[in-house]
Amino acid sequence: MIKLTGLNNREFYLNCELIEKIEVTPDTIISTTSDKKYVVKESPEVIIKSIIDFKRKYMMSIPEVIK
């Protein structure tokens, strides 16, 4: 989950695995695989960095498999 800010200044969390597309028109619009759209204040670059940070944190928490 990544934290985002809507145009109404309300923060919310979005499951980043559901993001299908990010558009700039000039607002940032996130489209999900469930056909929902979210207009947010964050730039695509900030959103992508948040996704990468989330996935890094998640992957680092997975214990190493014993061979």
C-alpha positions in Angstrom: 0.0 0.0 0.0 1.2 3.5 -0.8 0.0 6.8 0.7 -1.5 9.3 -1.7 -3.2 12.7 -1.4 -6.4 13.5 -3.3 -7.2 16.9 -4.6 -9.3 17.5 -1.5 -6.1 17.2 0.6 -7.4 13.9 2.1 -4.8 11.2 2.4 -5.6 7.6 1.5 -3.7 4.3 0.9 -3.9 2.5 -2.4 -2.8 -1.1 -3.2 0.0 -0.5 -5.6 -0.4 -3.9 -7.1 -3.7 -2.7 -8.6 -2.2 0.3 -10.5 -2.5 -0.2 -14.3 -1.7 3.3 -15.6 -0.6 6.7 -14.4 -1.5 9.7 -16.5 -0.7 13.4 -16.3 -3.4 15.7 -17.7 -2.1 18.1 -15.9 -3.4 16.4 -12.8 -2.1 13.0 -12.0 -4.7 10.3 -12.7 -4.2 6.7 -11.5 -6.2 4.0 -13.2 -6.5 0.6 -11.5 -7.2 -2.9 -12.8 -10.7 -2.6 -11.3 -11.5 0.3 -13.6 -11.4 2.9 -10.8 -9.6 6.2 -11.3 -8.0 8.4 -8.6 -6.9 12.0 -9.1 -4.0 12.7 -6.8 -1.5 15.6 -6.0 1.6 13.4 -6.3 3.6 13.4 -9.5 4.1 10.1 -11.4 7.8 10.2 -10.3 6.8 10.4 -6.6 4.3 7.6 -7.0 6.8 5.4 -8.8 9.4 6.0 -6.0 6.7 5.2 -3.4 6.0 1.9 -5.2 9.7 1.0 -5.4 10.2 1.9 -1.7 7.2 -0.2 -0.7 8.3 -3.2 -2.8 11.9 -3.0 -1.5 10.6 -2.9 2.1 8.3 -5.9 1.4 10.9 -7.9 -0.4 13.5 -7.3 2.4 11.1 -8.7 5.0 10.8 -12.1 3.3 13.1 -14.6 5.0 15.8 -16.3 3.0 15.0 -19.8 1.9 17.2 -22.5 3.2 18.7 -24.6 0.5 
